[in-house]
Amino acid sequence: MEIRALQGEIEQVQAEAAVVTIFEDKTAPPESQSVLDRVDGVLGGLIQSL
């Protein structure tokens, strides 16, 4: 039981790290970055609700 809980936490951290990596592209133009920021917020909320 405890192992499953830890596995879930590890998977969540990996998913959050992937989202941060994808949406931290500072070379994107400002209008694209604002869209990426909104998508990042939505995905972050979805990940936390899992």
Biotite code that builds the C-alpha atoms (Angstrom):
import biotite.structure as struc

atoms = struc.array([
    struc.Atom([0.000, 0.000, 0.000], chain_id="A", res_id=1, res_name="MET", atom_name="CA", element="C"),
    struc.Atom([2.718, 2.454, 0.977], chain_id="A", res_id=2, res_name="GLU", atom_name="CA", element="C"),
    struc.Atom([4.728, 1.596, -2.136], chain_id="A", res_id=3, res_name="ILE", atom_name="CA", element="C"),
    struc.Atom([1.749, 2.444, -4.349], chain_id="A", res_id=4, res_name="ARG", atom_name="CA", element="C"),
    struc.Atom([1.331, 5.817, -2.648], chain_id="A", res_id=5, res_name="ALA", atom_name="CA", element="C"),
    struc.Atom([4.990, 6.634, -3.178], chain_id="A", res_id=6, res_name="LEU", atom_name="CA", element="C"),
    struc.Atom([4.797, 5.543, -6.814], chain_id="A", res_id=7, res_name="GLN", atom_name="CA", element="C"),
    struc.Atom([1.847, 7.890, -7.345], chain_id="A", res_id=8, res_name="GLY", atom_name="CA", element="C"),
    struc.Atom([3.756, 10.785, -5.784], chain_id="A", res_id=9, res_name="GLU", atom_name="CA", element="C"),
    struc.Atom([6.811, 10.077, -7.929], chain_id="A", res_id=10, res_name="ILE", atom_name="CA", element="C"),
    struc.Atom([4.700, 9.969, -11.102], chain_id="A", res_id=11, res_name="GLU", atom_name="CA", element="C"),
    struc.Atom([3.065, 13.271, -10.170], chain_id="A", res_id=12, res_name="GLN", atom_name="CA", element="C"),
    struc.Atom([6.442, 14.952, -9.626], chain_id="A", res_id=13, res_name="VAL", atom_name="CA", element="C"),
    struc.Atom([7.694, 13.633, -12.970], chain_id="A", res_id=14, res_name="GLN", atom_name="CA", element="C"),
    struc.Atom([4.584, 14.930, -14.738], chain_id="A", res_id=15, res_name="ALA", atom_name="CA", element="C"),
    struc.Atom([4.910, 18.348, -13.099], chain_id="A", res_id=16, res_name="GLU", atom_name="CA", element="C"),
    struc.Atom([8.580, 18.527, -14.086], chain_id="A", res_id=17, res_name="ALA", atom_name="CA", element="C"),
    struc.Atom([7.638, 17.715, -17.681], chain_id="A", res_id=18, res_name="ALA", atom_name="CA", element="C"),
    struc.Atom([5.054, 20.508, -17.725], chain_id="A", res_id=19, res_name="VAL", atom_name="CA", element="C"),
    struc.Atom([7.546, 23.001, -16.303], chain_id="A", res_id=20, res_name="VAL", atom_name="CA", element="C"),
    struc.Atom([10.119, 21.953, -18.906], chain_id="A", res_id=21, res_name="THR", atom_name="CA", element="C"),
    struc.Atom([7.663, 22.314, -21.779], chain_id="A", res_id=22, res_name="ILE", atom_name="CA", element="C"),
    struc.Atom([6.292, 25.708, -20.776], chain_id="A", res_id=23, res_name="PHE", atom_name="CA", element="C"),
    struc.Atom([9.471, 27.457, -19.625], chain_id="A", res_id=24, res_name="GLU", atom_name="CA", element="C"),
    struc.Atom([10.490, 28.343, -23.196], chain_id="A", res_id=25, res_name="ASP", atom_name="CA", element="C"),
    struc.Atom([11.697, 31.926, -22.827], chain_id="A", res_id=26, res_name="LYS", atom_name="CA", element="C"),
    struc.Atom([12.403, 32.229, -26.559], chain_id="A", res_id=27, res_name="THR", atom_name="CA", element="C"),
    struc.Atom([8.689, 32.277, -27.384], chain_id="A", res_id=28, res_name="ALA", atom_name="CA", element="C"),
    struc.Atom([7.227, 35.649, -28.414], chain_id="A", res_id=29, res_name="PRO", atom_name="CA", element="C"),
    struc.Atom([5.216, 37.371, -25.645], chain_id="A", res_id=30, res_name="PRO", atom_name="CA", element="C"),
    struc.Atom([1.812, 36.564, -27.154], chain_id="A", res_id=31, res_name="GLU", atom_name="CA", element="C"),
    struc.Atom([2.734, 32.886, -27.443], chain_id="A", res_id=32, res_name="SER", atom_name="CA", element="C"),
    struc.Atom([4.165, 32.901, -23.927], chain_id="A", res_id=33, res_name="GLN", atom_name="CA", element="C"),
    struc.Atom([0.880, 34.173, -22.474], chain_id="A", res_id=34, res_name="SER", atom_name="CA", element="C"),
    struc.Atom([-0.957, 31.293, -24.143], chain_id="A", res_id=35, res_name="VAL", atom_name="CA", element="C"),
    struc.Atom([1.649, 28.837, -22.861], chain_id="A", res_id=36, res_name="LEU", atom_name="CA", element="C"),
    struc.Atom([1.270, 30.288, -19.356], chain_id="A", res_id=37, res_name="ASP", atom_name="CA", element="C"),
    struc.Atom([-2.501, 29.743, -19.467], chain_id="A", res_id=38, res_name="ARG", atom_name="CA", element="C"),
    struc.Atom([-2.106, 26.185, -20.749], chain_id="A", res_id=39, res_name="VAL", atom_name="CA", element="C"),
    struc.Atom([0.525, 25.585, -18.068], chain_id="A", res_id=40, res_name="ASP", atom_name="CA", element="C"),
    struc.Atom([-1.931, 26.726, -15.400], chain_id="A", res_id=41, res_name="GLY", atom_name="CA", element="C"),
    struc.Atom([-4.681, 24.472, -16.713], chain_id="A", res_id=42, res_name="VAL", atom_name="CA", element="C"),
    struc.Atom([-2.394, 21.454, -16.970], chain_id="A", res_id=43, res_name="LEU", atom_name="CA", element="C"),
    struc.Atom([-0.978, 22.150, -13.522], chain_id="A", res_id=44, res_name="GLY", atom_name="CA", element="C"),
    struc.Atom([-4.501, 22.160, -12.114], chain_id="A", res_id=45, res_name="GLY", atom_name="CA", element="C"),
    struc.Atom([-5.339, 18.914, -13.875], chain_id="A", res_id=46, res_name="LEU", atom_name="CA", element="C"),
    struc.Atom([-2.187, 17.232, -12.602], chain_id="A", res_id=47, res_name="ILE", atom_name="CA", element="C"),
    struc.Atom([-2.883, 18.317, -9.023], chain_id="A", res_id=48, res_name="GLN", atom_name="CA", element="C"),
    struc.Atom([-6.450, 17.013, -9.208], chain_id="A", res_id=49, res_name="SER", atom_name="CA", element="C"),
    struc.Atom([-5.309, 13.520, -10.259], chain_id="A", res_id=50, res_name="LEU", atom_name="CA", element="C"),
])
